């Protein structure tokens, strides 16, 4: 059964139970599997990365915010701040796209798209949907 849920002007029809159960089978997020400084910084800043409405969306659709498929760092945008992007997956489809490029904040942008090769093996099947995000994150690691 699919439930329609809105985020940033996007309406997605999600199989919440299937998404939740799939995340229960995933042991680690992409950033946890990597030991690079950029991924460690993402993990150290994780409590501040996602706006409350995005965390609420994750909760409603069954996404575990710790278990991203992938996180990538693009470079420094200002002293002490770096640009990041990443992907999460869910079981569903886009029911409605935003009428314009609606953004949650200037620092946090999302879009839904077809799965990429970076999807976890658990989501590499017909019916998965990628939630792609881009944001700026402060560098919080003290030793690097």
C-alpha positions in Angstrom: 0.0 0.0 0.0 1.4 3.4 -0.9 1.0 6.6 1.0 1.4 10.0 -0.7 3.7 12.4 1.3 4.9 15.9 0.3 8.4 17.3 0.7 9.6 20.6 -0.8 6.8 20.6 -3.4 7.4 17.0 -4.4 4.6 14.5 -3.7 5.8 10.9 -3.6 3.7 7.8 -3.3 5.7 5.6 -0.9 5.4 2.0 0.3 6.3 2.9 3.8 6.3 -0.6 5.3 8.5 -2.0 2.6 10.9 1.0 2.9 11.1 0.7 6.7 11.7 -3.1 6.5 14.4 -2.6 3.9 16.3 -0.1 6.1 16.2 -2.6 9.0 18.2 -5.0 6.8 20.9 -2.4 6.0 23.7 -2.4 8.6 25.6 0.7 7.8 25.3 3.9 5.8 27.6 4.7 3.0 29.5 7.3 5.1 30.0 4.7 7.8 31.7 2.3 5.4 34.2 4.9 4.3 37.1 6.1 6.5 37.9 9.3 4.6 37.9 12.6 6.6 34.9 13.9 4.6 32.7 11.0 5.5 33.9 11.1 9.2 33.0 14.8 9.2 29.6 14.1 7.8 29.0 11.6 10.6 30.3 14.0 13.2 27.9 16.7 12.0 24.9 14.3 11.3 22.7 15.8 14.0 22.7 19.1 12.3 22.7 18.1 8.6 18.9 17.6 7.9 16.3 20.3 8.5 13.4 19.2 10.9 10.9 18.8 8.0 13.3 16.5 6.2 13.8 14.4 9.3 10.0 14.3 9.7 9.7 13.1 6.1 12.3 10.4 6.7 10.3 9.2 9.8 7.0 9.2 7.9 8.4 7.2 4.9 10.7 4.8 6.8 14.1 6.1 5.9 16.8 5.8 8.5 18.8 9.1 8.3 22.0 7.3 9.4 21.9 4.9 6.5 22.5 6.9 3.4 23.4 5.0 0.3 26.2 7.5 -0.4 27.6 10.8 0.7 30.0 12.9 -1.3 31.9 16.1 -0.7 32.3 18.7 -3.4 34.8 21.2 -1.8 35.0 24.2 0.4 32.3 26.9 -0.1 33.6 29.2 2.6 36.2 28.9 5.4 35.1 26.1 7.6 32.1 25.0 5.4 32.1 22.3 2.7 29.5 21.4 0.1 28.1 17.8 0.4 25.6 15.7 -1.5 24.1 12.3 -0.9 21.5 9.8 -1.7 18.8 7.9 0.2 16.4 5.3 -1.3 12.8 4.4 -0.8 10.2 2.3 -2.5 7.9 4.6 -4.4 7.2 6.9 -7.3 7.0 10.6 -7.9 3.3 11.5 -7.9 3.9 15.2 -8.5 6.9 17.3 -9.2 7.2 20.9 -7.8 5.8 23.6 -10.0 9.2 25.4 -9.7 12.6 24.7 -8.2 11.3 24.9 -4.6 14.1 24.7 -2.1 13.8 24.1 1.6 16.5 26.6 2.5 19.3 28.1 0.5 21.6 25.5 2.2 19.5 22.4 1.7 18.1 21.2 -1.6 16.4 17.9 -2.5 15.1 16.2 -5.6 13.8 12.8 -6.4 15.1 10.9 -9.4 15.7 7.4 -10.8 18.2 5.2 -8.8 21.9 5.6 -9.5 24.5 2.9 -9.4 25.2 4.0 -5.8 22.0 2.5 -4.5 22.4 -0.1 -1.8 22.0 -3.6 -3.1 18.8 -3.8 -1.1 17.3 -1.1 -3.3 18.5 -2.3 -6.7 15.1 -3.4 -8.0 12.2 -2.1 -9.9 10.2 0.4 -7.8 13.0 2.1 -5.9 13.3 5.9 -5.9 16.3 8.1 -5.1 16.1 11.1 -2.8 19.1 13.2 -3.7 20.2 16.0 -1.4 22.8 18.8 -1.5 23.8 21.0 1.5 26.6 22.8 3.1 28.0 21.4 6.3 30.5 22.9 8.7 33.8 21.2 9.3 33.5 19.9 12.8 36.4 17.5 13.1 39.0 19.0 15.5 42.0 17.0 14.4 41.9 17.6 10.7 
